[in-house]
């Protein structure tokens, strides 16, 4: 299509008051992209944002025609999706803004179009987190999971346990507030993760009198009371987040054999072995999150024989296909998120897969590159009758943390994500069946 066949747009925008903040976000991104300021008034040839309650929550109707642009949505997330689509269609030709004519109605096939960023192995200053929110908005992603805690650092500010925050590698309450407001204004749902009972060296180092088992949190009433306080604070910090991720994988539970408090707890509660204790730990913490009115998310990690112990409102991220396979989790009644290591993992400086490989992964399929994995070569598939919310790219900071110039590592990570997130979101938006 030539420039003469495209519609000339006027940089004006008129929004239903319900969508005023959506219009402001679009003005900001359009200004950066095209160097053009948008006037906030109805202008012939400009953009009109209207509410249509008949559309799905994330859906929109976009019309580009002579006379301007009309964008309809029922909810703010749908309007953000439509504005991101529109921004992608606009091009600048000299002093003119052009877009091809269209009339389309869109809504996503998968609600979970996600990105996870590891802030614990490699801490990211706040401006980088805001840029990740921008990437999510521009690609019509829906969730941004933030891995706040791990062996290397605890990056959240805690009122009840202030020593947990790792010096020089954690966020202030004001920074968290800025991040929360920024994501909320763009329709991106943040998913905070506090990883327990493994990946918890910072707990042990800062409060050994409470969390005193190296490598894994003890099982005791005192520890569970502390975790209730921590997760309550997390819920307060992220008031718009319906989900809280509790980690729940790769715990060195063999250490419990040497932990007097854990062994006493197991004896008191009739728990036979450390694998049962592990599942019980997941049950206790997921119930904490449910009691806060949030939905818990956990990495695949507990054994199949204990599936009935854990509330089925818990969402399970199937990723490695070692601890428990997706078919078993689905049969047990869990809703899943697909984070198949291959091709959805990015370990900057070490491994990543191409956008084409990401685009070809069915949400009901898991692959792996390790020869020992059941998902190697043939992959693992489950029937589409089982609930899979979608997929998520996971950007891990293991290697960046060892770089002399970590900012170069973060910038490379962002480049890798920026190249791959469109493939994930585009595929999950329209599965083609």
N, C-alpha and C positions, 0 to 999 in steps of 0.2 A: 504494500500500500504506500503510495507516495504521500508527501507532506500535504499536497493539495487535496487529497482525499480524506484527510483527518480533520477533526473538529478543533477549531481554535477556542481555547478556554480563557475566560476572564478570571483573574485572581481575586475573586470575591467569594465569600462563603456565608450562607444564611442557615442557621441551625435551629431546630426545635430546642427550647431551653433544656430539655432532658439531655441533649447531646452537645451542650456548649463546651464541656471539657474535652470531648472527642474532637471537636473542631479546633480547639486550641492546640492539641497535640499534632493534628495534621498540619496546621499552620507552621508549627515549629519545624517539623520534618521537611515540609515543602520548601520552607525558607532556606534550610541548609542544602537541600538538593538542587534548587533552581535559582537561589539568590533573589527570590521574588517574595514580597510581602503580600499577605492576603488581607483584604479589608473585610471586616465582620459586618456585612450588610448584604441584603438581597440585591444582586447585580445581574443584569441580563447576560447570559453566557457564563455565569459562575456556577457554584456548587450549592445545592440545596439538600439539607439533611432533614429527613422526616421520620416520624415513628410509625411503624406498621406492626401492631400487636400480633398479626397473623403469621409473621415469620418466625422461624426457630430462634432459639436463644443466641446462637452464634451465626445465624444466617443473615443475608442481606440481598437486596435487589439493587443493581447498579445499571443506570441508563446514561449513556453518553450520546447526545444528539445535538443537532442544531438548536441553539437556545441554551445549551448548558448541560450540567450534570445533575441528576437526581439520585440520591442514595437513601434507601429505605432500610430500616432495621427495627427489631422489636426491643433489643437490649443494647447496652453500651458495648459489650464484647462483639456483637454482630456489627455494630457501626465501625468499631476499630478495624475489624477484619475487612470491611468494605473499603474503608479509607486506605488501608495498606494496599489493597488490590488496585485502587484508583491511582495511588502514588506510583505504583510500579508501571502503570500504563501511560503515564504522562512523560512527555519528552520536551525538551526545550529546543526551539529552532530560532536562533537569533534572539529577538525579544519576545517571541511568541511561545505560549504553552500549547501543545497539541496532544490529542489522544484519539485513537481510533474509535469510531462509533460502535456501541454495543448496547445490548439489553439482555441482562442475564440475572438469574436468581441462583444464589450459591449457599450451601451450608456444608459443614465438614462431615465426613463419614466417621471419623474417630475423634472423640473429645480430648484425648490425651496426646497432644503433639508437643513433646517435652524436650527440655535440655537440662542436664545436671552439670554443675561446675563445682570442682573440689577446692574449697577455700581453706582447708585444714592442712593438707600436705604442702600446698603453696598458697599462702595468703594473697588475696587480690585486693588492693586498695579500692575504695568505694567507686571512683570513676569508672573502673573496669566493670563493676557490677551493673552500673547504669547503662553502659554500652551493651552488655548482654541483654538487658531488658529491651533496648532498642532493636537488637537483632531479632528477638522474639516477636516484637510488634511487627516489624517489617516483613517477617516470614509467616505471619498469621499462626505462630505457635501459641500454645495456651498455658503451659506450665514451665516454671523455672525452679528446679530443685537446687537447693544450696546445701552442700555437704559441709556443715559448719564445724564438725569435730572429728578428730582422729588422733592417732598416736602423736603426731607432730605438734598439734595446737588445738586449743579450744577458742574459737573466734567470736563467741557471743558474750555480751556483758550480762552478768548475773548479779542480782541484788542480794540474794540469800547466800551465794557462794562467790564472792567477788574475786577470790584468788584463782578461780578457774580460768578466767580470761588470760590468754598468753600475752605477755608484754611484747608490744611491738607487732603483734600478729592478730589483733582482734579489733572489733568495731565498737564505737561508742554508742550509747543509746540514741544519740542524735543522728548518727550515721544510719543506724537501723531504721529510725523513723523516716529519714529521707528516702531510703531504699523502698520502704513499704509504700509511702505516698507516691513515689515515682512509678512503681509497678502498678499500683491500683489505678492511677490516672490513665494508664495505657491498656488496661484490661488483661494484664498478665498476672496469673495467680502464682504467688511464691509458695514453695513447699520447703519449709525449714527441716533440716535433718540434724538430730542429735543422736550419735551412734552409740548404742549400748547392746549387750553388756561387754562386747569386745571393742577394740580400737580405743581404749580408755586410759592410756598412760597418763594423760593430763589430770584425770580424776585422782589417780593414785598419787601422783607427784605433789599435787597441791593440797589434798585432804586425805592423807594416809590413814588418819584416825577413823575416817568414815569408809573410804573406798579402798581398803588396804589389802587387795590381792593383786599382785603384779600381773598385767596382761588382760585381766578380765574382772569385771565388778563382782564383788561377793553377793551372795543371796542372803539378805537379812532384812528384818523389818526396818532397821535404821537406814539402810541403803534405799529401800523402796520408798520410805518417807521422803528422803532427799530427792529421789527422782521425781516424785509427785510434785515437789516444789519447783524443780527445774523445768519440767514440762508445762507446768502452769504458767511459769514466767515466759516460756517460749510462746504459748498460746496468746498471752497478753501482748507480746512483742509483735506478733503477726496476726492482728485481729481479722484480716480479710482472708486468711488461709484456711480452707476447709479441711486440709490434710496436714498431718505432722508425720514425718518419717522418723522411725525409731532405730534405723540401722538394722541390727539383728543378724549379722553374718560374721563368719571368720573369727569367732571368739575362741580364745585359747582355754576352752572349758576343762582341759586336763589339769589346769592349775587349781580347780575346785577340789581335787583330790587331796591337796595340801592345805586347804583353807578350813580352819576349824569352824568359823562362823557358818560357812556354806554347808558343811557336813552336819552341823547342828540343826540348821534350818531344814535340810532334807529329812533328817530323822524325825523332827517334830511334825512334819507335814506328810510323812509316809511316801517320800519320793525315792524311787528305787536306785536310780543311777544318774550320772551327770547329763546324759542325753535327755532324760525326762525333765531334769532340772532346767535344762536349756529351753525346752518348749514351755515349761512353766514360767520361766523368766519372760519369754515373749508374751505369754498370756497376761501376766501381771501388768506389763508396761503398755500393751495395746489396750487393756481395760482402763488404764489411767487416761490414755488419750481419748477413748470413747467417753469417759466421764466428764471430759472437758468440752464435749459437744463437737469434737473433731473426729475425722476418720483416720485411723492409723495406717501407715504403709510400712512394710518390712521387706528387706531383701530376702530372697530364697535362702533358707539356712537351716530350718528345723526339719526333723525327720518325719517321714510319712506316717508312722504309727501314732504320732501325737497330733495329727491334723484336727481331730475332734475337740481337742482341748482349747483351740484358739477360735475366737469369735469370727464368724464368716463375713462380718462387715470389714474385717481387715483386708486391705489390698496388698497383694504379694507381687514384688518385682522379680520376675524370672530372668536370670541373667547368665549364670555359669553352667547350668545344667549338670551340676555335680551333687549338690546337697539333696535336692528333690526335684524331679522333672516336672515340666509344665503339665503333662497329661495327668499326673497324680494330683497336682494342686487344683487343676480345673475340675477333675472328678470329685474332689473333696468339697467343692463349692466355693472356692476362693475366686474373686475377680482378680485378673492379672494385668500387669503392665509389662510389655516386652522390652527388655534391655539386653537383648542377645549380644554377648560379648563381641562376636563377629556378626554384623559389621558396625555395631552401634557404639563401640568404645573408641575413644581417642586418648592415647597416652602420648602427649606431645613430645616429640623427639625420639619416639620409639616405634609406635604402631598406630595406624589408622587405616580405614578402608575408604574406597572411592565413593563419591556421590551415587554413581550408577549401582554399586553393590547395595547401598542403603535403600535406594529406590526400588530395588528388586526384592527386598525382604518382605514377605507376607507377615502381618501382625500375629498370625497364628503359627508362625514357624520360628524355630531357634537353631542357630548354627554355631559352630565353634571351630577354632583352629588347632586346639590341642588334640593330639592323637588319643589321649586317654579319655576324652569327653565322648559321651554317647551321641552328642550332636555333631561330631566330626563327620565330614563327607556327606552322609545321608541326611543329616539334620533331624530335627524333631518337630512334628506337626501335631496340632490338635484340631478337632472339628470346629468349624466356625459357629456352632451353636453355643460354644462356651464364651463367657464375657471377657473380652480383652479390650481394655480401654484405649489402647494405642501403643505407641512406642516412644522411646526417649534416647537421645544421644547422651552419653556420659563422658565428660572431659575430665580426666584424672591428672593430678599434678605431681605424680611420683617423680618423674624425671626432671621437671622444671625446678623442683625444690633443690636439686643438686647443681643447677647452672650457676655460673659466676654472676651472670647478669639475668636475674629472674624476670625482669621486665621484658626482655627480648623473648623469653619463653612464653610469657602471657600473651604477648602480641602474636606470636606464632600460633598459640592455642586458639586465639580469637579468629585468626585467618582460617585455620582448619575447620572451626565450627561454622564460620560464615560461608565456606564452600559447601558444607554438608547439610546444614539445617534446611535450606530450600528443598533438597531432595526428600528429606524426611517429611516436612510439612506438606509439600505438594502431593506426595503419595498418600498420606493419611487424610488429606482433604478429599481426595477422589480415588477410592480403591478400584474403581472400574468394574464393579459388579453390583 
